[in-house]
C-alpha cells in the first residue's frame, strides 16, 4: 500500500507531500471547523441534493498511478520534463511545482485529450481551443506543444502583463499555434467557432463564464473551478432565439444555473468552509453538479446532430483542495 511504501522509504518527496496533505484533510471534521454553519447553508445542500444524485463524482487516477498493464502515458510527462511549464526551468524534487502544479497540468491535459478526440472533426482539421483566464499560459503552452498541428490555442486573460509573459514563453518554445489576447473573458467573440473551452482554477463566476461560452458555441470543455464567491459581477453568455436566429444574451451566474440567489449564496459560503473538507467538498460537488445541469439544459449543437456528455470529476486532494473538474465530451452516437 501507499502507507507501507512511505514507511519503508519507497516514495518520492512529491508522493510524501501528497500523502501528508490527504491524511491531514481526512482528519478534518466538526471539531476542526473554522467559522459557524448556518441553517440556511445546510438547507442549501438539501435543496440542491438532486443535482448531486444526477451528477455523481468520478474520481480520476493520475499520471502517478499506472494503468492496469503497468504502463504510463509519457508524452505530456516528457514535455514537462523539458520545460516544466517554464522553458529551461528546473525544479527540485518535492518542490511545489513537482507535487502540486505539475500533476494538475498533467490531469488537465489528459482530460482535454479525451475531449479533443471525441470531437467529430478531430484529425480532419485544426480544432480551436480557448483558455479562459489562462494567465501566463502554463496550461495553454503545454496544450499547444502537446497537440501540435491538431490545435490552435487562444488564451484570454485580462492581465496584459500575464499575456506578455505567456507570449515570451511561447516564443522561446517556438510555438506558432497559440495566441494571447488581453481582454475581458465575457467579451470573447461568440461567433469565433471555438471547439473546446478550458480553464484551470477559474475563480468564482469565471467558471460559469467559461461554461457559458461552451454552451453558446456548442463546444466541449474542461473547466477546473477555484474559489466560489469571487467575481460575482461577471455575466454569462447563454443562447437566445431572436426571430429564428441564434444569438446570445448575458445573464447572472444565478440565472445561468436557474437557482435562487439567496440559496446559492448560502451554498457558496459552505463550499468555502475551512477546516472541514468533507462538508466543503459536498458543497463544492453540489455547485458543480448545478453547473453540469445548466450545461445539459442549455448546450447548443452547431450541427444539430451532436450532443454533449457532461461529468463531474475529481483529482487527488493532495494536489489541491479545489480538486473538482467539469468535463464535457462530444457524443455523436
Secondary structure, 3 states (H helix, E strand, C coil): CHHHHHHCCCCCHHHHHHHHHHHHHHCCCHHHCECCCCHHHHHHHHHCHHHHHHCCEEECCCCCCCCCCCCCCCHHHHHHHHHCCCCCCCCCCCCHHHHHHHHHHHHHHHHHHHHHHHCCCECCECEEEEEECCCCCHHHHHHHHHHHHHEEEEEEECCHHHHHHHHHHHHHCCCCCEEEEECCHHHCCCCCCCCEEEEEEECCCHHHHHHHHHHHHCCEEEEEECCCCCCCCCCEEEEEEECCEEEEEEECHHHHHCCCHHHHHHHHHHHCCECCHHHHHHHHHHHHHHHHHHHHHHCCCCCCCCEEEEEEEECCCCCCCCCEEEEEEEECC
